[in-house]
Amino acid sequence: MTTVDPMSDKKALKARAKAQKKLQEGGSPSLKGTLIKIAMLGLLDAGAMFLAMMLIMKEEWGFTALLVAVTLVINYIYLKPGGLPAKYLAPGVLFLLAFQVYVVFFSGFIAFTNYGSLHNGSQESALDAITQSAVVPVEGSSTYDLKVVKNEDGALEFLVTDFDTTKVYVGGTDFKADPFREVTADPGLKIGEDGMAESLAGYTRLTEEEISAKGEEISAMKVPVGADINTDGFLLTPDGMTAEMNKFDAVYDKASDSITRLSDGVVFKANQATGFFESEATGERFDIGWQVMVGFNNFARIFGDEELRGPLLGILLWTFMFAIGSVLSTFIVGLALALLFNDERLRGKKIYRAIMILPYAFPAFLSAYVWKGMFQTEHGFINQTILGLSPESGIPWLEDVGLARVAVLMVNLWLGFPYMFLITTGALQAIPGELTESATIDGATPWQQFRLIKLPLLLVSLAPLLISSFAYNFNNFTIIYLLTGGGPGGDPTLRLDAGGTDILITFVYKLAFGGGVGADYGLASAFSILIFLIVGSISYVTFRRTRALEDLV
Amino acid sequence: MSELIIPERRKQSFGRWFKQLGWKHIVGLVVVVYSLFPILYIISTSLTDMGGIDNGTLFGQMTLKNYEELVDPNNEFLRWAGNTIFIASVTSIGSVFLSACAAYAFSRLRFQGRRAGLLSLILIQMFPSVLGLVAIFGILSALTDYIPAIGLGTQWGLILVYLGGSLGGGTYLMYGFFNTVPREIDEAAKIDGATHTQIFFTIILRLVAPILAVMALLSFIGTSSDFVLASIVFNKSEQYTLAVGLGTLIDDPHSKNWAMFSAGAVLAAAPIVALFIGLQRFIISGLVGGAVKG
């Protein structure tokens, strides 16, 4: 039978097309694979559900929506037949989005805010912190003898005796649960010899150790004496032994968005441009602010602030000196050694090479510490043993700006020359031998061969690596921060803490995390963005010129 | 003729040998001393039993006291080492797996935005994590409020940050390696009815297994040497990694203990240096690709 039934032919075509499609999609899934997939998705969904519940309880609707959306997308990707690329890319892309892309954009966002230790959160939390901390004693009210006690639930309460009337009261910080009440006539009350309450049945008195251990908690306690803490006032203890009547001094008025300080009547209006409560009348402000958008202010400060300009120019100049100096010095030493050791006849090359790689293999953060120890002025290894100097006449390596810069470059040379040696050796060996041979025949001297043939070829192949090395050293935080801490000079108590060897990135780190006058995350992020632009554009231009990006894909 | 020349060469004068090769050995010796003395210095300091650094001569004293003290269970050193090993292991395994998945997609599958995706991976990678410190700190402190298990001061929080940061470069490197595996192999498997997961896990990953191992070890070296991210994430000494913890031994001006620090440094560096020397061949080829530190 050679005739073909058209119907069965169509069927066969269809079946073949289906098989083809299956092949494209990656075959039909096995039962085991499907089970594993469903089990893992189930686990993931359960986790997401749990998280979503937690977020809902905290009323974080935005985050909940994001979580649900991400979970749904993941389920869709893995349950839908086909769509293979997404299946393989999803996990990585998720991490990349959360901790790299988002970090880049978030840095950009912070750069346009005044986020920092003075502007840490929302206006509500700032308001809360201000009103809670602005308290004044009620004049003319009595003072109390205080015994800090624990009630049956374990919560701390005040057991106080009025010095004037010897009436005894007890109460906790939550007026609804542990109301402040008089217990003078309570049969469980014990009065000491000094006429003050000693203990009360149902409460345990804290020992002195407990009081000193919980000092912070106790000094933050506000025990309201009436149902409305704002009008009735509350008891505070300055020392854990006595208590006094206090009231809130700062009262917020929502209608005018301002705080009134009751003791002198000064009005502080919320300023949404600066993120502070400020008083027009006296020029005062509360030093707890909130986060607001400040536009290009941080960038304007970088370029316009007189106080910043001086140190910044120095830092920028030194950053370039450091990065270029590091690349040049390591490259020259590495290249010289590579030329030297690239010699067939030389014995023991492998041993030399193995030892030379050690500085590069030794973790850089440890090297920085080791060199820091060796550079010590009085008993450091370099001064005392290598240079043979007495402790009094030691060279102050890390205490003088010029010397510290030399020291930093010396250390970086030690750290980096093996890398340059390795890559130039590789590149040298890739230069065809015929080139130098024919040059020799043409009568070129070794120096001419190097300068006119080898060096240009080396530079072509090594340029991208030299650029990466420049970019790396431009932000070489570890070596500077651990070796000199950016010093000498620089003072963490100043608003701008700039030392003699600070490069941009260590300066930025100190702005944000220095723990001095106050962290300024906004300004630090603006700097980060600028550094990225500087390094990025230098790299881009040079990569473009070496066409490295073109044959990437 | 040639038989005559060879003995002549052997007998070449010392002067000529020195001019051609001998001086290179002298330079080599200088370089060896230069490379080694800081390392010898730290080993020597770790063997002294004084707290300070005033040992004028190398190896003037030999005591294992510092090492014994460090490995004492009461000392935090072992804890720091444990933290470091945990964080670096999870990070290296995780990042290799994630990069391998992504690299498989880029290498074997054809889809819209593939080229753009690869390029943007490389570009995003250029934003150094040091510059994102503030943002990373902000994200982690926000996470602390919602999911404390991966917030500030947790190992998982730091691991997530490392994973996010390591992905771009890792994927690109791995993409290159996957491309060297002949496509005919997985096509043959496909025709035999293998699913894409079978091809990925049992064929491709097996074939590049040695490279995966090398990449995991490189990632381990890099992660365990990180100072700056670990220093902003952790604030309690029991959470520290070696990079952060060892520094605290000499940062406090009142209780500087260089000998102890040196012993710790030797213990921390030894495995890394050993790994590095063992992986030399791969690292050098990776370097030429501009992959590791430098």
Interface residues (C-beta under 8 A of the other chain):
Chain A: L23 E25 G26 G27 S28 P29 S30 G33 L51 M54 L55 K58 E60 F63 L84 P85 Y88 L89 P91 G92 V93 F95 L96 A98 F99 Q100 V101 Y102 V103 V104 F106 S107 I110 Y115 L337 L340 F341 D343 R345 L346 G348 Y352 A354 I355 M356 I357 L358 P359 Y360 A361 F362 P363 A364 F365 L366 S367 Y369 V370 W371 K372 G373 M374 Q376 E378 H379 G380 F381 Q384 T385 W414 G416 P418 Y419 L422 I423 G426 A427 P464 L465 S468 S469 A471 Y472 N475 F477 T478 Y481 L482 I505 V508 Y509 A512 F513 Y521 A524 S525 S528 I529 I531 F532 V535 G536 S539 L549 L552 V553
Chain B: Q20 L21 K24 H25 V27 G28 V31 V32 Y34 S35 L36 P38 I39 Y41 I42 T45 G52 I53 D54 G56 T57 L58 L98 S99 C101 A102 Y104 A105 L109 F111 R114 R115 G117 L118 L119 L121 I122 I124 Q125 M126 F127 P128 S129 V130 L131 G132 L133 V134 A135 I136 F137 G138 I139 D145 Y146 I147 L160 V161 L163 G164 G165 L167 G168 T171 Y172 K190 I191 G193 A194 T195 H196 T197 Q198 I199 F200 I221 S224 S225 F227 V228 I232 A243 L246 G247 I250 W258 F261 S262 A265 A268 A269 I272 V273 F276 I277 Q280 I284 L287 V288 G290 K293 G294
